[in-house]
Amino acid sequence: MIDDEAYRTCSACGGDCPPEPCGADGIGARLVFVCPRHGAQSIMDPFSRLR
């Protein structure tokens, strides 16, 4: 589990970035956290710890 939720915060304005599906492949799924004003901020695989 990720304790630090900085990946959800926009580096430009400090706002909360809602998650959006980014795709999946045979290995896993990814979410991208997008600031409405500044675009994509981070991409993560929420299931990586299970592999």
C-alpha positions as CSV (number, residue, x, y, z in Angstrom):
1,M,0.0,0.0,0.0
2,I,1.3,3.5,-0.8
3,D,1.3,5.7,2.3
4,D,2.3,8.9,0.6
5,E,-0.5,10.2,-1.7
6,A,1.6,12.9,-3.4
7,Y,1.1,11.0,-6.7
8,R,-2.5,12.3,-6.6
9,T,-1.4,16.0,-6.3
10,C,-0.6,18.3,-9.2
11,S,3.0,19.5,-9.1
12,A,2.0,22.9,-10.6
13,C,-1.0,24.0,-8.6
14,G,-1.2,21.5,-5.7
15,G,-4.7,20.4,-6.6
16,D,-6.2,16.9,-6.4
17,C,-5.9,14.9,-9.6
18,P,-8.7,12.4,-10.2
19,P,-7.7,9.0,-11.6
20,E,-8.6,7.9,-15.1
21,P,-8.0,4.5,-16.7
22,C,-4.9,4.5,-18.9
23,G,-5.1,1.0,-20.3
24,A,-4.1,-2.5,-19.6
25,D,-1.9,-5.2,-21.1
26,G,-1.3,-8.8,-20.3
27,I,0.7,-7.8,-17.2
28,G,-1.4,-5.3,-15.5
29,A,-3.6,-2.2,-15.5
30,R,-2.6,1.4,-15.1
31,L,-4.3,4.6,-13.8
32,V,-3.2,8.1,-14.8
33,F,-3.8,11.0,-12.4
34,V,-4.8,14.1,-14.4
35,C,-5.0,17.7,-13.2
36,P,-7.9,19.4,-15.1
37,R,-5.7,22.5,-15.7
38,H,-2.1,21.0,-16.1
39,G,-2.6,17.5,-17.6
40,A,-1.2,14.1,-16.6
41,Q,0.8,14.1,-13.3
42,S,1.5,10.4,-12.6
43,I,0.8,6.9,-13.8
44,M,0.6,3.9,-11.5
45,D,-0.4,0.2,-11.5
46,P,-2.6,-0.3,-8.5
47,F,-2.1,-4.1,-8.6
48,S,1.7,-4.2,-9.0
49,R,2.2,-5.4,-5.4
50,L,0.1,-8.5,-6.1
51,R,2.5,-9.8,-8.8
